[in-house]
Amino acid sequence: MNDSSWGAPRRADYVGGGGPPEQSLLSAGPAYDQHDAQQTRPMPIVPDFPDAGRDAEDHGGRDQRGRRQVRDDRDSDQGAARLSGPLFRDENPQEPMPSPQPAPEPEPPKRKRAGGGTGHDRKRAGRDLRAAIGVGAGLGVVIIASLFVVKALFVGVIAVAVVVGLWELTSRLQERKQIKAPLVPLAVGGAAMVVAGYARGAEGAWVAMALTSLAVLIWRMTEPPEGYLKDVTAGIFAAFYVPFLATFVAMMLTADDGPQRVLTFLLLTVVSDTGAYAVGWRFGKRKLAPRISPGKTREGLLGAVGFAMAVGALCMQFLIDDGTWWQGLLLGLAVAASATLGDLGESMIKRDLGIKDMGTLLPGHGGIMDRLDSLLPTAPVVWLLLVIFVGSG
């Protein structure tokens, strides 16, 4: 059966049913003879829908027996399949509802630390503490051994630290700012500055500083003039910042109780940093200089002052010849201030360069300059106060 059966013409031997058109419409028989009927397939019974009456009116001029739509075999199968299903959506079988899952038990609240916050969200200083402690202990052994065995050996330790610090500083300046401070005259002049300060005192240190600056100016002349001013300015700054300030440690060593003075200087600086960290980590809430170093707090500064003053009183009373405890209190206060300012000063340099550490030579610490940041500006302060309190020795 195909689409050509739509509106088939009357057969010659057809005799329409009598009666009114409505009755003839309902009683009309098939439009095929007996022979054709034997070859056709039975059609599924399709219920009448409201559109059937409207279709009959639209096709009123056609044959009454051609009012029904004849479909092909495929449409018949689809219609039968559609009729075999449910007539309403609610008759479809519904899937079983999933069983409700038990609500998870709430986690117990994390125990608060004394300084606020939990143990998981408190920073451990942002470094590998084990490596930092190990490296610090190793450096302490080297410094103490060289300090109390042979003074000249400790001068060599200072010179090596100065040269490495200059290399780190000039390398970062060139990498981040394209500033080419000449390293060779700085390294040679820096080491000579430390030796001159130990051998000739403050006068020798100033002379070596002047000669080193002159060497930087001359050395830079061997390259094109572009950037000359910024390069030599950075070179003279590096000469003053690293070797000249370190020379005051060598000058402390020249006194009769020189090793004790240097040890006092080192202890006070380290204790000041440790007190600032410990108190700031536990109780720090108010930022000290958020734009420079967000990790430093005012509470940490108070901790640095308290620790340094306590250790300063002990050192002046028991380590320094003719020293008294009240002098140690003033010395500790000055060290806490200078060490904090020195740390903030290097933080400014690193922020300007866009770096976190000056180097990676010391695991857990960064570079040499990251350990000298508070020591360098503190050295002249301690040297001067010791000279005032107990003399040059």
Secondary structure, DSSP 8 states (H G I E B T S, - for coil): --GGGTT----TT-----S-HHHHHHH---SS-HHHHHHS---------HHHHHHHHHTTTS-GGG-S----HHHHHHHHHHHHS-SSGGGS-------------------B-TTSSBSSSS--TTS-HHHHHHHHHHHHHHHHHHHHH-HHHHHHHHHHHHHHHHHHHHHHHHHHH-----HHHHHHHHHHHHHHHHHHHHHHHHHHHHHHHHHHHHHHTTS-STTHHHHHHHHHHHHIIIIIHHHHHHHHTTSTTHHHHHHHHHHHHHHHHHHHHHHHHHH--SEEETTTEEEEEHHHHHHHHHHHHHHHHHHHHHTSTT--HHHHHHHHHHHHHHHHHHHHHHHHHHHHHT-S-S-SSBTTTBSHHHHHTTHHHHHHHHHHHHHHHH---
